[in-house]
Structure formats: structure tokens, C-alpha cells
């Protein structure tokens, strides 16, 4: 156990409080996956935790500590009830670990570890981890009705961990899937992001499709080639009500345009830039190194690289600013990129006078 995490647990122990690592960090630790998001559950009340670690900010009745690369959340054992809009309206602090674990989503996220590295498994999470199964804690129907986001989280975990969904969970998802329509586009996107980033993304998309979720969130797609770039993945699917930034929307459109051209060349590199072409190239199965080498060899990469400026062009041809100048620039770019015209002022001047 990292000394930073151990130190936090020991500090709580010194004050006489029960405390454990819980959730994703323990799950990933047992799977051999490095994680820096740490959850600690404790019998200490929020005011005790705040005083111990000199924290004033409140995080859902807990505390947050950032040390080096670690993001550590400390929360008090609690019992939650009366969910509305995915949030419990009633929260009661308790001193019993098992009751706290029963409020959580999946058994693999209920495995605990004490300061000495001893695993505490009260709900069979280790067995489900070994069986590579995503199983809901308690009644799956009730848990999904409390928070429909758990439907997408279940599919996301099955995707990223390459696990299978428990049969009872599958039945519960089928019975409650319409509830995903109540989720915000932001929440849906957060889960889709993680599914699409995974090398097992096809498994996730198949689960969404087979469980009838795609139709509910307006997700459609055909063939998809994996790219490490998330926007590259979104360029290959269509999904409604997802909140993209204006830059993301623009990049999706531009990547799609290059993909539809079916090739990467000097013209697409000049018009769309290296990033857009690299992502489009991944989708088209073109080696990024080849695209980068092509980009480096380009005689010009933007209009400012042309060896003659607009004022000089207007003086040589005795014209005024306007559409004609723009057309001349377009022609010069095409000729230079094709190699028919060298990017030298003298050569360009001769070409302009010849075409006058």
C-alpha cells in the first residue's frame, strides 16, 4: 500500500476511528490496475475528518484530500434512503460497515482493505471479481430505480474490465431500461466516454444494443475503427442530446469530412491540419507516422507560408482586394502543393504575370 494512503488510514486509526479503503481503488488493486482515485469509508463524522486533516470544504458529507497524484475521498459510514432524481433525500450517519456497503452499487465495488492490507469482503465481491461478473448489491430492480445511471455504469464496467453482467442484473436492466431517458446528456456522455475509450468498446456497444439502450439514447453506428482519440470515436457514431463543446462539434464535422474523402494528401493536410488528418487517418487505417512524415514534407502548411503576400499580388496584377484575390490564393496553393509551382517569390511572380 502506498505510504500516502496508509498514513491517512493510520491517522484515523490513531483517533480511534474505524476506516477502510473501499470501492474502485481496492477492486483495481486486486486486478493489478494502478489507480490514483482513492475512497476511504470511516466511522469518523465529517466534522472529525475536517478537523483531523484541516479541511473546511464539504464533499457530500465527507472530505477530499489531494496529495501528489492521489485524489482521496473520505466519507462517513452512512445509510441512504428516499431517492429522488438519483440523489438520496435522507442520509443517516452510522457506525456499521456492512450497512454502509449495502447502499453501494456493485459487489466488486464493496471490497474493503484495512491499513495493513487485509481484504475485508462482506458481500462476496472477491468471488464476483474472480468470476469476472458485474453483480448488483441487493435487489437490482430497486437499485436501478434509485439511480438509473447504474444501468450505464454496469455496462461501462463490463466493457472496461471485460466482465460479464449477472443474469439477475440483465433482467433488471431489461425491466427498467426506459429510465435511462430521464438521465441528462452530460451523465450519458460521461459513461459513453469511458466505453469508447476502452479497447473493448465493441463489447460495450453490443451490450447497449442488445439490451435496447441504444434506441433509448438515440445511439446509432456502423463499422467503427478504434482510435485513442475520443473525438475520433464520436466521429464514427451518431448520438442525440450529447453536450459537445463548439470545438468538439467542429472537430467531429472536420474529421468526418476527411474520412469521407477516403484519403490523406497535401490538400487535406493543408485544409484541415495535422490533428484532424491524424485522427481521420486512424479511422482510415493509415499509419500516423506516414501522415506526420507527409506533413513535414509539405512545401507550405498555411497561406502565410506562401513566399508572396496579398499586397504584392495586387501590385503585380493591378487588382483590388476581393473575390479575385481569394481565387488567386486558392490557385497558388493548389499549384504549390502539387509541385507544379515552386514556393519562391520569383517563380510565383512569373506564374502570376503569365496568368494575368
Helices and strands as residue ranges (DSSP letters): H 3-14, E 19-22, H 24-31, E 37-42, H 46-53, E 62-67, E 70-76, E 78-84, E 87-93, H 97-102, G 107-109, E 112-113, E 119-120, H 125-130, E 133-134, H 140-146, H 149-160, E 164-165, H 167-176, G 177-182, H 185-197, H 201-210, H 213-217, E 219-221, H 230-234, E 237-239, H 246-261, H 266-283, H 288-297, G 303-305, H 310-317, H 323-338, H 345-354
